[in-house]
Amino acid sequence: MEDVIYYDIVETELGWVGIAGNEQGLVRIILPEKSTGDVLGELHFSFSSGGKLVKSEEQFSSLVKRVKDYFKGIPVEFNQEKTNLIGFTNFQKKVLLLTKEIPFGITRTYRWLAEQSGYPLAYRAVGGVMRANPLPLVIPCHRVLGSNGKLTGFSSRGGLELKRKMLALEGVTIK
């Protein structure tokens, strides 16, 4: 039986955001794109190996409001969202769940995440986990900086400029 993936596409101050999940929780967040077509293309690509995409505004109604508020610069938290991290290793899940707890307006480093996960020398591996994060915003990998406090890596299509904008929405300025 094919897994049903529910999705919604939301217009925000920075562009169109995609939200997707199944009965077990959220599975994918697409950060701001220029059009709904771009978001839909990303969703189809993400689930090309399985899963029937079904549009559902009701499924994510409370999350949609918080996503819109976030991109207006209103402090919101996403850490209560149920996530589905199937397919990730225990280490990856641990890092992602630690990242999920980083509060609005606060940054951490890859090294900090490595240390908190119990693998103090695995900060490069933490970077790999951030790169594979399917739920940016809900698992706020944009709040993770290099050990020197500088912006490094951001796999969203908006790259470091989008990371900088998202941090600025939270009152964090990076030089």
N, C-alpha and C positions, 0 to 999 in steps of 0.2 A: 504494500500500500504506500502510495506517495505521501510524503510529509507535506502538510499545508503550512505555508509561510504567509502570515498576514503582514500587510505593510500599509504604510501611509506616507504621504509626501507632504511636507509642511513648508510654507513660505516663511522665511525669517528675514531679519534685517540684513543678513550677509548672503542670502541666497536660499536655495531649496535644500531641505534636509530630508533624508530618507530614514524611516524607522521600520524594522522588520523583526518579527518574532514568531514563535510557535507556542504550543500549549505549555512548553517547559520554561519559557521565558524569552527575553530579547536575544536575538542572534546577530543582528547587524544594524549599525548606525552609519549612514552616509553623511559626512559633513557637508557644509554648503557647496552646492553646485550652481551653475548658471541657469539651468532649466530643469523642469520636471523630467524631460526626456533624458537628460544626463543622469539624473538619479535613478530613473527606471532602468537605464542601461547598466548602471553599476549593480543594481539589485539583480537583474537577469544574469549578469556575469557571476555574481556571488553565488547564485543558486543554480547555475547551469548544469550541475551534475545531479540535481535532484531537488525536489520541492516544488510544489505548485504555488505560485504567487497569487494571493487573493487580497484585493484592496479592502481595507477595513478601517474606517475612521473611529469606530467605537472602541476597538481593541486598545487603542493608545491614547484615549482622550485626555487623561490627566498628564501623561508624559508630553503630549503635544503642547499643552499650555506652558509647561515648564521649559520646553525647548524654545518656544517663542520668547518667553520671558528672559531666558538666558541670553539670547542674541540681542536683547534690548539692554543688556547690562544689569538686569535685576538678579540679585543673588538667589540662586536656587540650588538644591541638592538633588542628586540622582542616585545616591547610594542605596536607596530603598528599592530600586528596580530589581526585579527578579531577572537574572541572567542565565543563559544556557551556554555553558562553556564546554560542551561536548567536543571531544577530539583534542583537547589540550592536555598536556602532561600535568602531573601534580605540581611540579615546579612552576610551570606557566600559569596554572590556576592560582597558585599562591601569590605570585607577582601581580597578576591581574586584580585579584581581590584586595591586595594591599593598596594598589593604585586606586581602586574604586573608593577607598576610604580617605583619600587626600581631599581635604575640604576646599570649598570655593575660596579663591584668593590666596591659597597657600601653594608653594612649590616644594618639590623634593628633588633629589638627584638619583641618577641611576645607581650610584654607589649606595645611597641610603636604602633603596629598594632591595639591592643585593644583600645588604647587611640584615635588614628586617626579615628577609625571606630565609635567613640561615645560611646563605652562601655568599660571604663577604667579598669574595674575589670574582663573582659572577656578574659584574656590572655590564660587561659586553653582552652576555646572555640575556640580561634584563632588557638591554636595547633591542635585541631580537624579539623578545616578547612584546615590547611596545610597538614594534613595527608590524607585528601580526595581530594587534588588538582589533577585534571586529566591532568593538563598541565604544569608539572614541566619544567623548562627552560623558557618557554614563560611566565608563572607565576612563577617567580624565588623563590620558597619557600626555596631553598638552601641558600638564602641570609638572612634568618630569624634565629636569634640566641636566646638563653636563655637570661634572663635579666642580667645575670652575664657575658655575652659576650662569653659564651662557646657553643660548638656544642651540640645540643640536637635534638633528633628525626629526622629521615629521612626515609620515608616509601619506598623509592626505594630499589630494591633488593641489590644495592651496599651499602646501609646503610650509616652510618656516614663517612666511608672511601671515598665513592663517593662524599658526600657533601664536605668533606675536599679537594678532588681533584678539584672539580668544583670551589670552592672558590679560590684555588691556581691558577687556570687558569685565574682568575680575579685579581690576585695580592694580595689577602687577605690571611694572614697567621693567623691561629688560633692555640693557644698553647694547 
